[in-house]
Amino acid sequence: MTFMRNLGDLSPYEARDPAGFVESMRRLKERSGLTYRELEVKAARNGDMLARSTLADVLGRTNLPRPDVLAAFVRACGVSGSGCGRTRGSGSPRGRSSRRRWRPNQAPAPRS
């Protein structure tokens, strides 16, 4: 399995707002070289549900995707070591209680 390791300018921490975050997702999809259909198939092989229509909707908007969709997308793109482990319980990688509203110019929380 091939994993993307050098993400360079694709860091989501550089995003200033939700639209910037989604733009980094678009660039990740482009860099992966995969079609929506191929991403859907790869997600299924990973045990995730990621309908290509859902992904097209997410990448066509400027608001943040659900955590489970984001995690499935990142795994399907082949990013390793991204902290997007298997979701548990509520569909969020860390549970619903960690879900926060986006605030412009808010520094990302440090990773533990």
C-alpha positions as CSV (number, residue, x, y, z in Angstrom):
1,M,0.0,0.0,0.0
2,T,1.3,3.4,-0.9
3,F,1.1,6.2,1.7
4,M,1.6,9.9,1.1
5,R,4.2,11.0,3.5
6,N,5.4,14.5,2.3
7,L,2.3,16.6,2.6
8,G,4.2,19.9,2.3
9,D,1.6,22.7,1.8
10,L,-1.3,20.5,2.7
11,S,-1.2,21.1,6.4
12,P,-4.7,21.7,7.8
13,Y,-3.1,23.8,10.5
14,E,-2.4,26.5,8.0
15,A,-6.1,27.0,7.3
16,R,-7.5,30.3,8.6
17,D,-11.1,29.3,8.3
18,P,-13.4,26.4,7.3
19,A,-13.1,27.4,3.6
20,G,-9.3,27.2,3.8
21,F,-9.5,23.8,5.5
22,V,-11.8,22.4,2.7
23,E,-9.4,23.9,0.2
24,S,-6.6,21.9,1.8
25,M,-8.8,18.8,1.4
26,R,-9.3,19.6,-2.3
27,R,-5.5,19.8,-2.7
28,L,-5.1,16.5,-0.9
29,K,-7.5,14.8,-3.3
30,E,-5.7,16.3,-6.3
31,R,-2.4,15.2,-5.0
32,S,-3.7,11.7,-4.3
33,G,-4.5,11.4,-8.0
34,L,-7.6,9.4,-7.2
35,T,-11.1,9.9,-8.6
36,Y,-14.2,10.2,-6.4
37,R,-15.0,6.6,-7.3
38,E,-11.5,5.3,-6.4
39,L,-11.7,7.1,-3.1
40,E,-15.0,5.5,-2.4
41,V,-13.6,2.0,-3.1
42,K,-10.4,2.7,-1.1
43,A,-12.5,3.9,1.9
44,A,-14.6,0.7,1.7
45,R,-11.4,-1.4,1.7
46,N,-10.4,0.5,4.9
47,G,-13.8,-0.4,6.5
48,D,-15.1,3.2,6.0
49,M,-18.2,4.5,4.4
50,L,-17.4,7.4,2.0
51,A,-20.0,7.8,-0.8
52,R,-18.5,9.7,-3.7
53,S,-21.6,11.9,-3.8
54,T,-21.0,12.9,-0.2
55,L,-17.3,13.6,-0.9
56,A,-18.2,15.7,-3.9
57,D,-20.6,17.7,-1.7
58,V,-18.0,18.2,1.0
59,L,-15.3,19.4,-1.4
60,G,-17.8,21.7,-3.1
61,R,-18.7,23.6,0.1
62,T,-16.9,25.9,2.4
63,N,-18.1,24.5,5.8
64,L,-16.3,21.8,7.8
65,P,-17.1,18.1,7.1
66,R,-18.2,15.7,9.8
67,P,-15.2,14.2,11.6
68,D,-16.0,10.6,10.4
69,V,-16.2,11.8,6.8
70,L,-12.9,13.7,7.2
71,A,-11.1,10.7,8.7
72,A,-12.4,8.3,6.0
73,F,-11.3,10.8,3.3
74,V,-7.8,11.2,4.8
75,R,-7.3,7.4,5.1
76,A,-8.6,6.8,1.6
77,C,-6.1,9.4,0.2
78,G,-3.4,7.2,1.8
79,V,-2.1,9.6,4.5
80,S,-0.4,7.7,7.2
81,G,0.3,8.8,10.8
82,S,-2.4,11.5,10.5
83,G,-4.1,10.8,13.8
84,C,-7.2,9.8,12.0
85,G,-7.6,6.5,13.9
86,R,-10.7,4.4,13.8
87,T,-13.8,6.2,15.0
88,R,-15.4,5.1,18.1
89,G,-18.8,5.6,19.5
90,S,-20.3,8.8,18.3
91,G,-18.6,8.8,14.9
92,S,-15.9,11.3,16.0
93,P,-12.3,10.1,16.2
94,R,-12.2,11.5,19.8
95,G,-15.8,11.5,20.6
96,R,-18.4,14.2,20.3
97,S,-17.3,16.1,23.4
98,S,-14.1,17.2,21.6
99,R,-16.0,18.8,18.7
100,R,-15.5,22.6,18.8
101,R,-16.8,25.4,16.7
102,W,-14.4,27.0,14.4
103,R,-13.2,30.5,15.5
104,P,-11.2,32.6,13.0
105,N,-7.5,33.0,13.9
106,Q,-7.9,30.2,16.5
107,A,-4.6,28.4,16.9
108,P,-5.0,24.6,16.7
109,A,-5.0,22.7,19.9
110,P,-1.7,20.9,20.6
111,R,-1.7,17.2,19.8
112,S,-1.1,14.9,22.7
